[in-house]
Amino acid sequence: MLAVLSLEDAGLTPDAGDVLVTGASGGAGSVAVALLAGRGFRVLASTGRSAENGEYLRELGAAEVMDRRELSEEPGRPLQSQRFAGAIDGVGSTTLANVLAQTSWGGTVAAYGLAQGPDLPTTVLPFILRGVTLAGINSVECPLPLRERAWEALARELDGDVLDSMTTSIGLSETIGYAERILAGEVRGRTVVEVTQ
Ligand SMILES: NC(=O)c1ccc[n+]([C@@H]2O[C@H](COP(=O)([O-])OP(=O)(O)OC[C@H]3O[C@@H](n4cnc5c(N)ncnc54)[C@H](OP(=O)(O)O)[C@@H]3O)[C@@H](O)[C@H]2O)c1
């Protein structure tokens, strides 16, 4: 929600064009897809697992599902064809560099994660030639007024059934094995750890 609010604060509206979500099957990515679609944006969901998770992402509200390799494999030219009015990125690295290069004039990219890596192999060209903004998101040190705004918007907009559909609960004793499955890319959506089990 903090990433969605940062796009909104930058002036992004649904009529501006498609909004990309990277790492779309992940915990934060799944929520981003649902929230953006709920606000009327046309959402492109980038995932490495379109065969398994394509239907899941469409049910969350994605209009299109794209293969993450289009963005993650190699850094392309610093300015590429303009495809996205905005983006929410949980992946970083080569993916974020390509997202910036494919963001339309004046667009905003909210970066919150580093699932591919913390590096950013880009140049200043998307910023100075296309007026692209890279907005950083940090939920841990977020000031209270913004935190309250985000929670209020989540309470209003994130449907409980949709949240349930993207959530798996596990017991505390299962966490080590489950963490290995997360790293192997076998888990989607959010995981709740029931600490009493
Ligand atoms: N800034 C903040 O406040 C904040 C808050 C929460 C989380 N985070 C960070 O945000 C990131 C995502 O968190 P999460 O909880 O959503 O994690 P997650 O559930 O593990 O989701 C990450 C997703 O990224 C994609 N991915 C994984 N490895 C990749 C790779 N090598 N290349 C490209 N895509 C890859 C996968 O999606 P597909 O299978 O769909 O491709 C995966 O589901 C993490 O880096 C986390 O530390 C930051």
The ligand as a Gaussian input file, in Angstrom:
#p B3LYP/6-31G(d) Opt

LIG

0 1
 N       10.848000      -1.965000       1.545000
 C       10.001000      -2.565000       2.361000
 O        9.403000      -1.959000       3.234000
 C        9.747000      -4.034000       2.203000
 C        8.641000      -4.644000       2.798000
 C        8.415000      -6.001000       2.558000
 C        9.298000      -6.713000       1.762000
 N       10.393000      -6.098000       1.239000
 C       11.293000      -6.795000       0.314000
 O       10.531000      -6.981000      -0.875000
 C       10.934000      -8.179000      -1.531000
 C        9.706000      -9.075000      -1.735000
 O        9.167000      -9.448000      -0.473000
 P        8.038000     -10.565000      -0.383000
 O        7.728000     -10.762000       1.036000
 O        6.934000     -10.233000      -1.330000
 O        8.877000     -11.817000      -0.910000
 P        8.384000     -13.112000      -1.683000
 O        7.025000     -13.498000      -1.226000
 O        9.495000     -14.110000      -1.590000
 O        8.236000     -12.593000      -3.200000
 C        9.329000     -12.265000      -3.987000
 C        8.962000     -12.572000      -5.445000
 O        9.997000     -12.064000      -6.288000
 C       10.139000     -12.902000      -7.434000
 N       11.549000     -13.344000      -7.515000
 C       12.223000     -14.137000      -6.640000
 N       13.495000     -14.336000      -7.054000
 C       13.634000     -13.627000      -8.216000
 C       14.719000     -13.431000      -9.131000
 N       15.916000     -13.994000      -8.935000
 N       14.499000     -12.651000     -10.213000
 C       13.294000     -12.061000     -10.431000
 N       12.219000     -12.221000      -9.609000
 C       12.396000     -12.991000      -8.506000
 C        9.189000     -14.082000      -7.227000
 O        7.960000     -13.781000      -7.905000
 P        7.489000     -14.613000      -9.212000
 O        7.582000     -16.051000      -8.840000
 O        6.113000     -14.118000      -9.451000
 O        8.465000     -14.251000     -10.301000
 C        8.905000     -14.066000      -5.734000
 O        7.649000     -14.601000      -5.427000
 C       12.009000      -8.788000      -0.660000
 O       13.267000      -8.387000      -1.167000
 C       11.747000      -8.178000       0.709000
 O       12.916000      -8.139000       1.482000
 C       10.614000      -4.778000       1.437000

